[in-house]
């Protein structure tokens, strides 16, 4: 088992856009296995390569629950090609020292990616049917683009209070994500209740 070092919010590597994987090398395969080992060591459901200091378009998930069939999954060179609706999500990350933040997410997404055998895959998932998987994919996709959960929060002031308690950097207003389509869909929600990770 190889437990990798987690990069903490404030580390520059978390803000750097990642590069594509061009070949499924032995090194990449080992990195993916180490990422799963690290994910399980931290008892989280997803981990992106930048969180362990690797500048590649890779993330891994293990979203298996008593009611959800999805277990270990590898996403290489992923791209979200469709998205719709909105939901409120309460999300954490080992990079945020256990802080839980309320963020806006799309309610349904379609993602294209490659698996461990470099085969092209596509899947559509919704928060109505598979809430954890839907939100985890979006969360880890953001990591590959240098976007963090603090960039998508609903309440900046409340989030800054949580970050301050954890001795983490406060929100940079210039990094807040502006997504008019998501914002409009979110505004139409009546009394949104956060889906808990």
The 8 nearest C-alpha neighbors of each residue, nearest first, counted from 0:
[[1, 36, 2, 33, 37, 32, 35, 40],
 [2, 0, 33, 3, 36, 37, 34, 32],
 [1, 3, 37, 36, 33, 0, 4, 40],
 [2, 4, 37, 1, 51, 5, 33, 34],
 [3, 5, 51, 6, 2, 52, 37, 50],
 [6, 4, 51, 50, 7, 3, 94, 93],
 [5, 7, 50, 51, 94, 10, 4, 52],
 [6, 8, 94, 10, 9, 5, 95, 93],
 [9, 7, 94, 10, 95, 6, 167, 13],
 [8, 10, 7, 11, 168, 167, 13, 6],
 [9, 11, 8, 12, 7, 13, 6, 14],
 [10, 12, 13, 14, 9, 15, 8, 6],
 [13, 11, 15, 14, 10, 49, 52, 6],
 [14, 12, 11, 145, 49, 15, 10, 50],
 [15, 13, 145, 12, 11, 16, 146, 144],
 [14, 16, 145, 12, 13, 17, 11, 144],
 [17, 15, 144, 145, 143, 14, 18, 54],
 [16, 18, 54, 55, 56, 143, 15, 144],
 [17, 19, 55, 56, 54, 20, 16, 76],
 [20, 18, 56, 76, 55, 21, 17, 75],
 [19, 21, 22, 55, 56, 76, 18, 75],
 [22, 20, 19, 23, 24, 76, 18, 117],
 [23, 21, 24, 20, 27, 117, 19, 25],
 [24, 22, 27, 28, 25, 21, 117, 20],
 [25, 23, 27, 26, 22, 28, 29, 21],
 [24, 26, 28, 27, 29, 23, 30, 22],
 [25, 27, 29, 24, 28, 30, 23, 31],
 [28, 26, 30, 24, 29, 25, 23, 31],
 [29, 27, 25, 31, 30, 26, 24, 32],
 [28, 30, 32, 26, 31, 27, 33, 25],
 [31, 29, 27, 33, 28, 32, 34, 26],
 [30, 32, 34, 28, 29, 33, 27, 35],
 [33, 31, 29, 35, 34, 30, 36, 28],
 [34, 32, 36, 30, 1, 31, 35, 29],
 [33, 35, 31, 37, 32, 36, 38, 30],
 [36, 34, 38, 32, 37, 33, 39, 31],
 [37, 35, 33, 39, 34, 38, 2, 0],
 [36, 38, 2, 40, 34, 35, 39, 3],
 [39, 37, 35, 41, 40, 36, 43, 34],
 [38, 40, 42, 36, 41, 37, 35, 43],
 [39, 41, 37, 38, 42, 36, 2, 43],
 [40, 42, 38, 39, 43, 37, 93, 36],
 [43, 41, 39, 40, 38, 44, 37, 93],
 [42, 44, 41, 38, 45, 39, 92, 93],
 [45, 43, 61, 62, 60, 38, 42, 46],
 [46, 44, 60, 59, 43, 135, 61, 38],
 [45, 47, 59, 58, 38, 139, 60, 48],
 [48, 46, 58, 50, 139, 49, 57, 142],
 [47, 49, 53, 50, 57, 51, 58, 55],
 [50, 48, 52, 53, 51, 54, 47, 13],
 [51, 49, 6, 48, 5, 52, 47, 13],
 [50, 52, 5, 49, 48, 53, 4, 6],
 [51, 53, 49, 50, 12, 54, 48, 6],
 [52, 54, 49, 48, 55, 51, 50, 12],
 [53, 55, 17, 49, 18, 48, 52, 56],
 [56, 54, 17, 18, 57, 53, 19, 48],
 [57, 55, 76, 19, 17, 18, 75, 143],
 [58, 56, 75, 48, 55, 74, 47, 76],
 [57, 59, 47, 74, 46, 48, 73, 139],
 [58, 60, 73, 46, 45, 72, 74, 47],
 [61, 59, 45, 72, 44, 71, 62, 73],
 [60, 62, 71, 70, 44, 63, 72, 45],
 [61, 63, 44, 70, 69, 60, 132, 64],
 [62, 64, 70, 69, 67, 68, 61, 65],
 [65, 63, 67, 66, 62, 68, 69, 70],
 [64, 66, 67, 63, 68, 62, 69, 70],
 [65, 67, 64, 68, 63, 129, 69, 62],
 [68, 66, 64, 63, 69, 65, 129, 62],
 [67, 69, 63, 70, 66, 64, 65, 62],
 [70, 68, 63, 62, 67, 71, 61, 72],
 [69, 71, 63, 61, 62, 72, 68, 60],
 [72, 70, 61, 60, 69, 73, 62, 59],
 [71, 73, 60, 59, 61, 70, 74, 69],
 [74, 72, 59, 114, 58, 75, 60, 115],
 [73, 75, 58, 57, 112, 114, 77, 113],
 [76, 74, 57, 113, 77, 112, 56, 114],
 [75, 77, 56, 112, 19, 57, 113, 20],
 [78, 76, 112, 75, 111, 74, 110, 79],
 [77, 79, 111, 110, 80, 112, 76, 140],
 [78, 80, 110, 109, 81, 111, 108, 77],
 [79, 81, 109, 110, 78, 111, 82, 108],
 [82, 80, 109, 108, 79, 83, 110, 107],
 [83, 81, 108, 107, 105, 109, 80, 84],
 [84, 82, 107, 105, 106, 108, 85, 81],
 [83, 85, 106, 105, 184, 107, 86, 181],
 [86, 84, 105, 106, 185, 184, 104, 181],
 [85, 87, 104, 106, 105, 103, 88, 185],
 [88, 86, 193, 103, 102, 191, 194, 104],
 [87, 89, 194, 193, 102, 101, 90, 195],
 [90, 88, 101, 195, 100, 193, 194, 99],
 [91, 89, 99, 100, 196, 88, 101, 195],
 [90, 92, 99, 98, 97, 100, 95, 93],
 [91, 93, 94, 95, 97, 96, 90, 98],
 [92, 94, 95, 96, 97, 41, 5, 91],
 [93, 95, 7, 92, 8, 96, 6, 5],
 [96, 94, 92, 93, 98, 97, 8, 7],
 [97, 95, 93, 98, 94, 165, 92, 7],
 [96, 98, 95, 91, 93, 92, 99, 94],
 [97, 99, 95, 96, 91, 100, 161, 162],
 [100, 98, 91, 90, 89, 97, 101, 92],
 [99, 101, 90, 89, 102, 91, 98, 158],
 [102, 100, 89, 88, 152, 153, 90, 87],
 [101, 103, 152, 151, 88, 153, 87, 100],
 [104, 102, 87, 151, 86, 88, 152, 153],
 [105, 103, 86, 85, 87, 106, 102, 88],
 [104, 106, 85, 84, 107, 83, 86, 82],
 [105, 107, 85, 84, 126, 86, 125, 83],
 [108, 106, 125, 83, 82, 105, 124, 126],
 [109, 107, 82, 81, 123, 124, 125, 110],
 [110, 108, 123, 81, 122, 80, 79, 82],
 [109, 111, 79, 122, 78, 121, 80, 123],
 [112, 110, 121, 78, 77, 120, 79, 122],
 [113, 111, 77, 120, 76, 75, 74, 119],
 [114, 112, 119, 75, 117, 118, 120, 74],
 [113, 115, 117, 116, 118, 73, 74, 75],
 [116, 114, 117, 73, 113, 118, 23, 75],
 [115, 117, 118, 114, 113, 23, 119, 75],
 [118, 116, 113, 114, 115, 119, 23, 75],
 [117, 119, 113, 116, 114, 120, 115, 112],
 [120, 118, 113, 112, 117, 114, 121, 111],
 [119, 121, 112, 111, 113, 118, 122, 114],
 [122, 120, 111, 110, 112, 123, 109, 119],
 [121, 123, 110, 109, 124, 111, 120, 108],
 [122, 124, 109, 108, 110, 125, 121, 107],
 [123, 125, 108, 133, 107, 109, 122, 129],
 [126, 124, 107, 127, 106, 128, 133, 129],
 [130, 125, 127, 129, 106, 133, 128, 107],
 [126, 128, 125, 130, 129, 106, 107, 124],
 [129, 127, 126, 125, 130, 124, 133, 67],
 [128, 130, 126, 132, 131, 125, 127, 133],
 [126, 131, 129, 133, 132, 127, 128, 134],
 [130, 132, 134, 133, 129, 135, 196, 62],
 [131, 133, 135, 134, 129, 130, 62, 136],
 [134, 132, 130, 126, 136, 131, 135, 125],
 [133, 135, 137, 131, 136, 132, 138, 130],
 [136, 134, 138, 132, 137, 133, 131, 139],
 [135, 137, 139, 138, 134, 133, 140, 132],
 [138, 136, 140, 134, 135, 139, 141, 133],
 [139, 137, 135, 141, 136, 140, 134, 142],
 [138, 140, 142, 141, 136, 137, 47, 135],
 [141, 139, 137, 143, 142, 138, 136, 144],
 [140, 142, 146, 144, 139, 138, 143, 137],
 [143, 141, 139, 145, 144, 146, 140, 147],
 [142, 144, 140, 141, 17, 145, 56, 16],
 [145, 143, 16, 141, 142, 146, 17, 140],
 [144, 146, 14, 142, 15, 16, 13, 143],
 [147, 145, 141, 142, 144, 150, 14, 148],
 [148, 146, 149, 150, 142, 141, 145, 151],
 [147, 149, 150, 151, 152, 102, 146, 100],
 [148, 150, 147, 151, 152, 170, 100, 158],
 [149, 151, 175, 148, 147, 176, 174, 152],
 [152, 150, 102, 148, 149, 176, 103, 175],
 [153, 151, 102, 149, 101, 154, 150, 155],
 [152, 154, 102, 101, 155, 103, 151, 158],
 [155, 153, 157, 156, 152, 158, 101, 102],
 [156, 154, 158, 157, 159, 152, 153, 170],
 [157, 155, 159, 158, 154, 160, 161, 170],
 [158, 156, 160, 159, 154, 155, 161, 162],
 [159, 157, 155, 161, 160, 156, 154, 162],
 [158, 160, 162, 156, 161, 169, 157, 163],
 [159, 161, 163, 157, 158, 162, 164, 156],
 [162, 160, 158, 164, 159, 163, 157, 165],
 [163, 161, 159, 167, 165, 164, 160, 169],
 [162, 164, 166, 160, 165, 161, 167, 159],
 [163, 165, 161, 162, 166, 160, 167, 159],
 [164, 166, 162, 163, 167, 161, 96, 98],
 [167, 165, 163, 164, 162, 168, 161, 169],
 [166, 168, 162, 165, 163, 169, 8, 9],
 [169, 167, 9, 170, 162, 166, 163, 8],
 [168, 170, 159, 162, 167, 171, 163, 158],
 [171, 169, 172, 159, 149, 168, 150, 155],
 [170, 172, 173, 174, 169, 175, 150, 168],
 [173, 171, 174, 175, 170, 150, 155, 176],
 [174, 172, 171, 175, 176, 170, 150, 177],
 [173, 175, 172, 171, 150, 176, 170, 146],
 [176, 174, 150, 172, 173, 151, 177, 171],
 [175, 177, 150, 151, 174, 178, 146, 173],
 [176, 178, 179, 175, 182, 151, 181, 174],
 [179, 177, 181, 180, 182, 176, 183, 151],
 [178, 180, 182, 181, 183, 177, 184, 176],
 [181, 179, 183, 182, 178, 184, 83, 185],
 [180, 182, 184, 183, 178, 179, 185, 85],
 [183, 181, 179, 185, 180, 184, 178, 186],
 [182, 184, 186, 180, 185, 181, 179, 187],
 [185, 183, 181, 187, 186, 85, 182, 84],
 [184, 186, 182, 85, 187, 183, 188, 181],
 [187, 185, 183, 184, 188, 182, 189, 181],
 [188, 186, 185, 184, 189, 183, 85, 182],
 [189, 187, 185, 186, 191, 190, 184, 85],
 [188, 190, 191, 187, 186, 185, 192, 86],
 [189, 191, 188, 192, 187, 193, 87, 186],
 [192, 190, 189, 188, 87, 193, 86, 185],
 [193, 191, 87, 190, 194, 88, 86, 189],
 [192, 194, 88, 87, 89, 195, 191, 101],
 [193, 195, 88, 89, 87, 192, 196, 130],
 [196, 194, 89, 193, 88, 90, 131, 130],
 [195, 90, 131, 89, 194, 91, 88, 134]]
